[in-house]
Amino acid sequence: REHAALAPMFLGVKAVIVKSFARIHKANLINYGILPLTFINPADYDNIEQGDMLEFSGLHAILEDGSKENTVNIEIINKTKGQKYTLKLEASVEDRITLKKGGKIGKA
């Protein structure tokens, strides 16, 4: 099961955006320092195509936020299509610290 997070980590993936996560997969992504993000509106998934350029803003501030809230909304912009999407990061304060540090598991 770890390979679902291990392979993206070695490919340099920084975030995974999906409609939903299995609990263990989300935990593995966090352990490897990959942001596990889900669409607030699952229909937005179908509006993104391979090659679209997505822009995130304010991620460092979100990861540094000491708020006890476990769900944080993140807005991204599809620069290719000029569309905005709202995503959510469901992560505890500890998980956000882990993500900020790049994960718990060493890099090659």
Wavefront OBJ file of the C-alpha trace (Angstrom):
o trace
v 0.000 0.000 0.000
v 2.898 2.365 0.597
v 3.772 2.330 -3.095
v 0.722 4.487 -3.823
v 2.588 7.266 -1.953
v 6.184 6.136 -2.512
v 6.087 6.331 -6.318
v 4.612 9.880 -6.427
v 7.206 11.018 -3.868
v 10.063 9.815 -6.081
v 8.417 11.507 -9.074
v 8.401 14.828 -7.204
v 4.642 15.052 -6.728
v 3.787 17.682 -4.100
v 0.000 17.258 -3.924
v -2.653 14.729 -4.867
v -6.135 16.065 -5.620
v -8.987 13.549 -5.635
v -12.692 13.106 -4.949
v -11.989 10.987 -1.844
v -9.188 9.119 -0.051
v -8.912 5.813 1.736
v -7.689 6.540 5.272
v -4.430 4.575 4.966
v -3.564 6.150 1.597
v -4.059 9.645 2.995
v -1.868 8.799 5.999
v 0.862 7.436 3.710
v 0.798 10.574 1.550
v 1.248 12.744 4.654
v 4.121 10.532 5.833
v 5.841 11.148 2.495
v 5.156 14.898 2.590
v 2.522 14.934 -0.149
v -0.555 17.119 0.370
v -3.749 15.007 0.296
v -6.421 17.341 -1.081
v -10.039 16.644 -1.945
v -12.497 18.640 -4.022
v -15.260 20.418 -2.107
v -17.353 19.952 -5.262
v -16.490 16.494 -6.683
v -17.766 17.580 -10.135
v -14.750 19.938 -10.387
v -12.571 16.837 -10.848
v -13.909 16.441 -14.390
v -12.922 20.030 -15.313
v -9.183 19.396 -14.963
v -7.249 17.748 -17.760
v -3.718 16.468 -18.133
v -1.434 19.384 -18.892
v -3.545 22.007 -17.082
v -1.404 24.346 -14.977
v -2.732 24.640 -11.429
v -1.641 27.421 -9.090
v -1.807 27.116 -5.325
v -1.387 30.110 -3.071
v -0.986 30.472 0.661
v 0.039 26.865 1.319
v 2.880 27.762 3.669
v 0.561 29.931 5.755
v -1.977 27.105 5.946
v 0.656 24.592 7.023
v 2.063 27.009 9.600
v -1.361 27.874 10.999
v -1.542 26.638 14.592
v -5.336 26.438 14.428
v -6.855 23.329 15.947
v -9.200 23.051 12.966
v -8.656 19.741 11.171
v -10.229 20.891 7.909
v -8.816 23.818 5.960
v -10.102 25.067 2.603
v -7.585 25.869 -0.125
v -8.356 27.681 -3.361
v -6.501 26.778 -6.535
v -6.616 28.399 -9.943
v -6.525 26.477 -13.174
v -4.301 28.903 -15.088
v -4.978 27.054 -18.348
v -8.751 27.485 -18.186
v -9.105 30.476 -15.871
v -11.220 28.520 -13.387
v -11.081 28.395 -9.583
v -11.657 25.332 -7.426
v -11.982 24.949 -3.695
v -10.199 22.018 -2.117
v -10.001 20.843 1.444
v -7.073 19.602 3.444
v -8.166 17.371 6.289
v -5.096 17.236 8.515
v -4.428 17.641 12.195
v -1.952 20.204 13.498
v 0.589 17.374 13.781
v -0.101 16.301 10.190
v 0.376 19.885 8.962
v 3.723 20.048 10.790
v 4.727 16.776 9.123
v 3.733 18.118 5.703
v 5.648 21.361 6.285
v 8.784 19.354 7.141
v 8.408 17.314 3.964
v 7.168 14.142 5.637
v 8.316 11.650 8.253
v 10.024 9.243 5.890
v 13.484 10.063 4.548
v 14.027 11.067 0.966
v 16.422 9.281 -1.348
l 1 2 3 4 5 6 7 8 9 10 11 12 13 14 15 16 17 18 19 20 21 22 23 24 25 26 27 28 29 30 31 32 33 34 35 36 37 38 39 40 41 42 43 44 45 46 47 48 49 50 51 52 53 54 55 56 57 58 59 60 61 62 63 64 65 66 67 68 69 70 71 72 73 74 75 76 77 78 79 80 81 82 83 84 85 86 87 88 89 90 91 92 93 94 95 96 97 98 99 100 101 102 103 104 105 106 107 108
